[in-house]
Amino acid sequence: MKIIESHLPSQGVTKPLEAMMFNNHESIIYHYDENTGLKAIVAIHNTVLGPALGGVRMWNYANEEDALIDVLRLSRGMTYKSAVAGLDLGGGKAVLIGEPNQLKNEAYLRKYGQFVESLQGIYTTAPDMNTNIDDMVHIAKETKYVVGLPATHKGSGDTSILTAYGTYMSIKAAAKQVYGNDSLAGKKIGIQGLGKVGALLVEYLSKEGAQMYVTDVIADRMATIARAYKVQVIQDPEAFYDLDMDIYAPCALGATINDQTISRLKCKAIVGAANNQLADEHKHGRMLLEKGIVYAPDFLVNAGGVINVHTEYYGGYNEALAYQQVENIYATCLEILQISAQTNQPSQEVAMQLAEQRIQAIKNARLL
């Protein structure tokens, strides 16, 4: 593993990094700018299939170690996401440490763009939590290694649209596996998180006639959805895990599937857009399997966003091709769930193995 320190404001290698070195990241790059307050970490996990591409997440992490753990997990997830979706991209991610409302402005974003440009193409950035397509416009003033730009800037636009569509396709695939058909009419589906993806998912499920429970930490979001759609609002987020629902769709932060929540869940399937839903991917994937809960791997479910920018990265955005590739998530998801059922192997591990097999095959072909 290569660690590059660029104006690193605190210690270099931390215990979480040492603990996660088995994931074999190619490089971890730090950057700090005193004038703008920019504190950034970029993690490059694997570039066998192509250049690393992934979103830039901004969050007010409690400490640097939390930020590092997040970027390591997210970048690894991007490797698997692109590989299992059949894309010619590697896995990378960036995190910006700080409060978005206090730090994020044009100067801050352009400084981040300069940092990305300095990496000379090993990482291409895109929107993620607390960054959007308008932010990408400022970043693009300093680097060509940015995607997810607005259509007015010849970009692919809002990545959440196809992320939500891919999540919807995955829910239908999981329903097919559990119930024998993919109709969602009358199915009780709980959507945890009503950001852009969660809100769009509500729209898709409403058209199918699903019975929806929704929750979010922001009350205004719940109120807006309740005015527009027939949903049952759950004010207490903690009570969400005790609901009698058919499908649980986590669409906010990760690690909601853990020792405390699995015992409370009554659902038949878990399919959501959140990253890193399993607090411990091996332990909790196995626990879900033993409890009889079908789990759609998160890095496949939410692959619509990277599929959307994939065509933008390679020669210009093609909306028809992007939608076609996202629709393929249905078949891939169903295949993984069927293999999981046949082999009694957690679906997350099945998906990871398929991704790793593709990566190794391409690596071997280049070595010949």
C-alpha positions, 0 to 999 in steps of 0.5 A: 500500500502506498500512502502519500501525505500532502500537507497532512494535518495530523498523524499518518498511519492510524490503527484503523488503516492498519486494521483494514490493510487486508483490503489491499488499497493501492493508495491513500492520499491526504490533502489539507489547505489552511486558507479554505479549511479543506481537509480531504482524503482520497482512497484508491482501492483497485484500478485493474478494470480502469481509472478509479471513479467515485463520489466525493462525500462531505461530512462533519466526521467526529475525527480523522479515523472515522473519515479514513474508515469511511473512505476506505470502505466506500472506495472498496465498495466502488471497486465491487460496484463497477466490477459487478455492474460490468463497467470499465472503471476502478474503485476510488472515493473522496471524503471532505472533513467538515460542516458543509454549511460552514465550509463549502463555497466556490473557493473551497470546491476549486481548491478541492478541484486543484487537489484532484487535478494534481492526482493526474487522472488516477481518480475522477470525482463525482457527486455524493452525500452533501455534494451535488451537480452544481458543486461539480461545476466549480470543481470542473473549473480546476480539473478535467477529472470530474463527472456528474456535471449538469446537462448544460455542461454536457454532463449526465446530470443528477446521479440520484435519478438512476440510483433510485431506478436501480434500487427500484429494479433491485426491489423487484428482483428481490420480490421475484426471488421471495414471492415468485413474481416481481409485483409490488402491489400491496407489498409493505415496504419501509423506506428509511431516508428520504433524500433524493434517492429515497424520495424518487423511490417513493414515486416508483413504488407508489405507481406499483401500489405498494404500501409504504412506511417512511422515516427520515431525521429531517421532519420537513422531508417526511411532511413533503412526501406525506403531502404528495403520496399515500405513505405512513410516516414513522416519526421515531427512526428507532421504531422503524426496525420493529415494523411489520414490513415485507421489504426494508429499504435503507436509503440513508447512512450505512451500518443499519444492519447490525447486532441490535437491529437484525433481531428486531427485523420482521421483513422478508428482504432488505434492498436499499440504496445506502452504502455499507449497510452491513456493519460487519459484512461477513457476520451480518450477511451470515446472520441475515441468511440464517434468519431467512432474510434475502439481502440484495448487496448494496453496491449492486443496488445503488450502482445506477449512479456510477452507471450514469456517469460511466457513459459521461466519462467514456465519450459523452453521456448516452441516456438510453444506454445508461437506462439500459445498463441500469435495467440489467441490475434486475437480472444481475441481482436475481442471479446473485440471490439465486446463487445465494439460495442454492449455495447457502452463501451470503449474497454479499459474498456471492456478489463480491466473488463475482466482482473479484472473478471479473477483476482477476480475469482481466488482470490475467488477460493483461499478464498473458 
